[in-house]
């Protein structure tokens, strides 16, 4: 077997062990207020980092294009508590308009 298969098997065993550990951890540790706060913060941080990396990532590194103003518009619309469909359409319109006029690629 190649080294890649050993890595896949090792990663699978690690994931299985982590999942199994979730069943043997006492319930009082999982339902605490501290862990709930940490889980909420980690979720938001992971989503924010995913959005940032997908928005700024280009073939040769950081790419500044029409996605940046669209993301700013989406953030402002979310801040003023616009409905989610309005946020999506607003960001899409901004990106499409900037690309159509040729201001940004």
N, C-alpha and C positions, 0 to 999 in steps of 0.2 A: 504494500500500500504506500501511496505517496504521502509526503508530509502534510499536504492539504487535507487529506482524509483524517489524519490524526488530530489536526486542529479542529475540524468539524465535529469529530467524536468528542473531543475534550470540551468544546463549547456546549455541545448538547448535554453532556453530563453536568456541567456547571449550571446550566439553566434548570435542569431537572432538580439538582440539589437545592437551588435557591427556591424553586417552587415548593419542594418538599419542606423546606425550612419554614415556609409560610404557614403550613399546617400544624407545625409543632410549637410555634411561638405562642405563649400564653395570651389569651384574649385581652386581658387587662393591659398588656403592653401595646396592643394594636389599636385599641379604642381610646387611647388617651388624647387629651386636648393638644399636647405638644406635637405628637405625631401627625395629627390632623392638620395643624398649622404648617408643619414642614411639608407635608404632601401637597397642600394647596400651593405653597410658594414654589416648590420644585416643578409642579405642573406648569405654572405660568412662566417660569424661567425657561423651561425646555421649549415651550411653544414659541416664546419670544426669540430664542436663539435659532430655532428652525426657520422662522419667518425672516430674520435678519440674514441668515446664511443663504437662503434661497433667493432673496431679493438682491443681494450684493454680489453673488457668485457669478463669475464669467469664465470664459474659456482660458484666459490668461491671468486670472486673479480677480481683483475687485472691478466690477463693471457698473458704471453710473449711467443708467438709461431711464426710460419712462416709468419703470417700476417704482423708483424712489418717490416722485411726486404722487403717484397713485397710492403708495403706502401712507404718505403723509395725509392725503385726503381721507383715506379709510380710518386713520387714527383720529382725525378731527371729528369725523362723523360718528365714530364710536364714542368719543368723549361727550358729544352732545346727545348721546343715547338715541341715535337714529336706528330704525329697524335694520336688521342685518341685510335684507335684500337691497335696501337703499345704499348701504355701505358698499356692497359688492358692485352694484351698478355704477355708483359714483366713482369708485376707483377704476373700473373698467373704462368708463367714459373719459376720464382724465388721461389714462395711458393711451387709449386709442386716438384721442385728439392730438396729443403730443407727437405720437408716431405719424399720424396722418399729415400734420403740418410740417413735419420734418425737423422739429426742434430737437427731439431726442430720438435715438434709435430704438 
